[in-house]
Each structure stands twice: as C-alpha cells, then as structure tokens.
Amino acid sequence: MTPSAPSGPSSTALDAAYRALRGRDLVTLRELTPEGFRAILERARLMKADPRAFASVLTGKTLALIFEKPSLRTRVTFDVAMYQLGGHAVYLSPAEISMGKRESTYDVAKNLERMVQGIMIRTFAQRIVEELAAAATVPVINALTDFSHPCQGLADYLTLLEHKGRLEGLRLAYVGDGNNVVHSLAYGAALSGAHLAVATPADYGPAPGVVAWARDHGAAITLTHDPREAVEGADAVYTDTWTSMGQEAEADERRRIFKVYQVNEALFARAKADAVFMHCLPAHRGEEVTDAVIDSPRSVVFDEAENRLHAQKAVLAALMA
C-alpha cells in the first residue's frame, strides 16, 4: 500500500539528525532523539525503495557479527545488509570468542576495533553490550539482549509506518511477556508519539525504569493485566513467545500462566477492523498466537522480518559510513 505523507520534521532536519549518528553506538533506542529515530526510519524507506542507490555506502568497511545467541533473522539480515551496502561481515560464533571466559569483553573490543569498522553483538546480558560499547572506539550495535532489542523495535515501527502512514497517535497493543521487545516498543513510543498498551500477567510486566523513562519522555503507556482492555480499539496487536532463550526451565509454568494471553480470533476481533497483527518471530503457533491470526491477511509478521534488513541497513550506514 502507499501510505499518506507522514508529518514531522523537515527533510533537512532529518538529514542533519541522520548525519549526527555517525560513529555512535546503538545500545538501546533510548540513546536516539526523536529526530534521529525518524531519520533512521526515513532512510530505511529510501533504501528499501531503491537499494542500488546505496550499494557503495560501506565499500571497504567490515562489520564483526558476535553471536552468543543464535538467530535466523539477525544473522541473515546483517550479513545481507553489509553486502548490499558494499561492505563485508565476519561471523564470530560463541566458541570462537567465549567472551568473559576465554577473553574479557574489554580485550575483545580492543582487538576488534583495530580490524573492523563496526561490531554487532547478540547476547544475553545488557551489561555485556554496554561494556563492549564503552571499550570499543568503533560503533557497537545491540542485536538483542535479555533487556533490549532496538533493531527489532526499528523494524516494527518501520512496518507500522508503512501500513498506517503515521506513528503519532497510533494505538499499539502488546499482549504477553513484558520482555526486551516491550522495552524497545516503549522507547519507540516515546520517540514516535505512538500509544502503547501492555497486557501482562502480574509479576511479568516490563521493567518499571523503562516505563518511567518512556512516560517522562512523552509516551502514553497503559499497563494492565487484562488483554481485552489492551487490545480494545488498537491499530496493531503485538505478541511474542512466552518463553525466551534461557528460560526453557520455566516453559511449562509460563504456558499455564500465559494461557489467557493468547492472541486468538476472539481477542484480535476487539482491535480495529483494519488492525494489523505483529510478532517478532519465531512464533510458537498454538501458544501465544493461533494459526488463524498469524496467517490472516492482516498479519504483517513477514513484513517485520524483511524490515529488519532495511532498518539495519539504515543503522549501519548512519553509524559506519
């Protein structure tokens, strides 16, 4: 679909905000300004529309890909992104680094900064990304921690912008576990003007500090334990797996607790008639979402997956060019 022209900062202001990102890190979306956030989304739209125009942006540049958690989308999209921008990616498995055991985070950073022009890391603890960013003189990109998933957040808001033509005032409902994805959606709500309603079981909500920061920076965030309340009148309904990597021992207990938070046809029907369904994938079909919802014409989950590529290209070009 062709969205209406979005309102917001001028193209000159967005270009300036985009240039200001050069050499910086992306640890969480909290580090971005509203203009920087919007500039990345707009550059991603340009790159998606005309990828050949950006084919030499990172010629001669190399990105190190540090994976302590596996991923289909993260591995492919970052590798392909560097290729499409004229650069190169080097994959580093957990066995090759064993960060914090075989080598300290500091030493890994000081080695890689002499060999590559950027570092992407997908890991468990947020402090590892923060330590790596503090030590490295080249940009560090958080490709997922247990606390934050900024690249997914950018892809999600890019997808909403494409399908709804705007972000400000949109009502986004999230149902399920108050995890790293919710944190990035909350930061993004503060940066974009979207409204976020989060429904989680008691004791499974998002970090209070994240919610407080987002509200302090203008986000309208509703917290509830009732998924029906969150979804009512929403423009988009989002869910994620109930059990993330590292939580496998809790899987049975989580299935019991989260059972009433499944996004099924009855719950999705409470959203607007043109609402879209979102999921960061991988999905556990029959648990957090039914086939009827995720396979429906209103599901945009594969648009989100593709937009990881375009959003990350915009991030890489901003930070590394």
Summary of the structure (lengths in Angstrom):
residues: 321
radius of gyration: 18.9
end to end distance: 31.0
largest distance: 54.9
contacts: 1127
relative contact order: 0.15
helix: 47%
strand: 15%
